[in-house]
């Protein structure tokens, strides 16, 4: 994933200057919260085509791990989680 886009969308979602972000810390340790995570996921997909998993974003891994994760891994984790659900069943 492009680091500049990663930083730009993250700073927009967290409403922080890019210089305030620390990629060695988790999303939450950078001031993140659940609604900001959803906003970031919504910002990063159109910019990169990468589908980020909400639970990965809210996890304890440093942001650098999300940046370094292969796009295939980021985009399949949500699909795997929902593959057991029949369409139309809530």
C-alpha positions as CSV (number, residue, x, y, z in Angstrom):
1,X,0.0,0.0,0.0
2,X,1.2,3.5,-0.7
3,X,2.6,5.1,2.5
4,X,1.6,8.6,1.5
5,X,-2.1,7.6,0.9
6,X,-2.0,5.6,4.1
7,X,-0.8,8.6,6.2
8,X,-3.1,11.1,4.4
9,X,-6.3,9.1,4.9
10,X,-5.3,8.1,8.5
11,X,-4.6,11.7,9.5
12,X,-7.9,12.8,7.9
13,X,-9.9,10.1,9.8
14,X,-8.2,10.9,13.1
15,X,-8.3,14.7,12.4
16,X,-4.6,15.0,13.2
17,X,-1.6,16.4,11.4
18,X,0.5,13.6,9.7
19,X,3.5,14.6,11.8
20,X,1.5,13.6,14.9
21,X,1.1,10.0,13.8
22,X,3.4,7.3,15.1
23,X,3.4,4.2,12.9
24,X,5.1,2.2,15.7
25,X,1.9,2.5,17.8
26,X,-1.5,1.0,17.3
27,X,-4.5,2.9,15.8
28,X,-6.0,3.3,19.3
29,X,-2.7,4.5,20.7
30,X,-2.7,7.2,18.0
31,X,-6.0,8.5,19.2
32,X,-8.2,6.2,17.2
33,X,-11.7,5.0,18.2
34,X,-14.4,2.9,16.5
35,X,-16.1,5.6,14.4
36,X,-12.7,6.9,13.2
37,X,-11.8,3.4,12.2
38,X,-14.9,3.1,10.1
39,X,-14.2,6.5,8.6
40,X,-10.6,5.5,7.8
41,X,-11.8,2.2,6.2
42,X,-14.2,4.3,4.0
43,X,-11.5,6.7,3.0
44,X,-8.7,4.2,2.2
45,X,-10.8,1.9,0.0
46,X,-11.5,4.4,-2.8
47,X,-7.9,5.7,-2.6
48,X,-6.2,2.3,-2.8
49,X,-8.7,-0.5,-3.5
50,X,-7.7,-2.2,-0.3
51,X,-10.5,-3.4,2.0
52,X,-9.2,-3.1,5.6
53,X,-10.7,-5.2,8.3
54,X,-12.3,-3.2,11.2
55,X,-10.9,-5.7,13.8
56,X,-7.4,-5.4,12.3
57,X,-7.6,-1.6,12.5
58,X,-8.8,-1.7,16.1
59,X,-6.3,-4.3,17.1
60,X,-3.1,-3.9,19.1
61,X,-0.7,-4.2,16.1
62,X,1.3,-1.1,15.2
63,X,0.1,0.8,12.2
64,X,3.3,-0.1,10.4
65,X,2.0,-3.7,10.3
66,X,-1.2,-2.6,8.6
67,X,0.9,-0.6,6.1
68,X,3.1,-3.6,5.4
69,X,0.3,-6.2,5.2
70,X,-0.2,-7.6,1.7
71,X,-3.4,-6.2,0.1
72,X,-4.7,-9.8,-0.5
73,X,-4.6,-10.5,3.3
74,X,-6.4,-7.2,4.1
75,X,-9.1,-7.8,1.5
76,X,-9.8,-11.4,2.2
77,X,-10.2,-11.4,6.0
78,X,-13.6,-9.8,5.8
79,X,-14.7,-12.1,3.0
80,X,-13.7,-15.2,4.9
81,X,-15.6,-14.1,8.0
82,X,-18.8,-13.6,6.1
83,X,-18.6,-16.6,3.8
84,X,-20.6,-18.8,6.1
85,X,-23.6,-16.5,6.1
86,X,-26.4,-17.4,3.6
87,X,-27.6,-14.4,1.6
88,X,-30.8,-12.9,3.0
89,X,-30.2,-14.4,6.5
90,X,-29.7,-12.0,9.3
